[in-house]
């Protein structure tokens, strides 16, 4: 009888012990629910815990940072232009008890965040013009005339907090205020705009405007380049004329000096002595022969002609 009682009680005790023990991991926080209602506070410490078996259940929630990624939605701007905004956020469960009361689980919380964050983004976009949304800084927009130096843009002090950062900060504040008002036990950590795209109609207009502006800038640079080219070509032509003129002057001077030296040499050689003079005459006569007489030449001269004196035997 005793053995039967022990065999009956022992499994029951083990079952009760197993049903009353649970584990909370370091990445989790837990809420104890009894008959569907939370009892006690939030369990944030990790380790082995105890609860009443059968009548109490453990609801575990993640303590880590969670992600929210919305779909890209078309939204109107203040100046009645439509753009696609794709936003994402990071959040965490700050109060598991309030989170359980309001959202029950992460899936329902994601659905609630869809409405809250999307509404905050729409409100902020609706109060901004297209230029405010797409610009990356809040400096004043400057238009340069044709006489302005484009390089002046490099000297503009661009603030660190751009216009888009102000928009994101406003969205974050709005979402935080709505979550605090709803008391959902959720803390929003960050909201960012993943992408901003024009719709097809606005995109075509923006691209055409950008192409037109870039063409104007390109034409300006081409005109400046052509002007610089003509200036360089003019200087090149002038330099070329100066070089050729100086070279011609130098060549004529050299040729004149050479002719003068040759004449002087010839004169000195002719007047130095009778032998030199006779040799000079002989050389010049031979040169004349080679230039005037060939195998087909017939010359009729008297035998005492000086032209033939070196040919006579």
Secondary structure as UniProt FT lines:
FT   HELIX           2..20
FT   STRAND          21..24
FT   TURN            26..27
FT   STRAND          28..34
FT   TURN            35..36
FT   STRAND          37..43
FT   STRAND          47..50
FT   TURN            53..55
FT   STRAND          56..62
FT   STRAND          66..69
FT   STRAND          73..76
FT   TURN            78..79
FT   STRAND          82..93
FT   HELIX           96..102
FT   HELIX           106..126
FT   HELIX           130..134
FT   TURN            146..147
FT   HELIX           150..155
FT   HELIX           163..182
FT   STRAND          186..198
FT   HELIX           200..272
FT   HELIX           274..292
FT   TURN            295..296
FT   TURN            303..304
FT   HELIX           306..308
FT   TURN            309..311
//
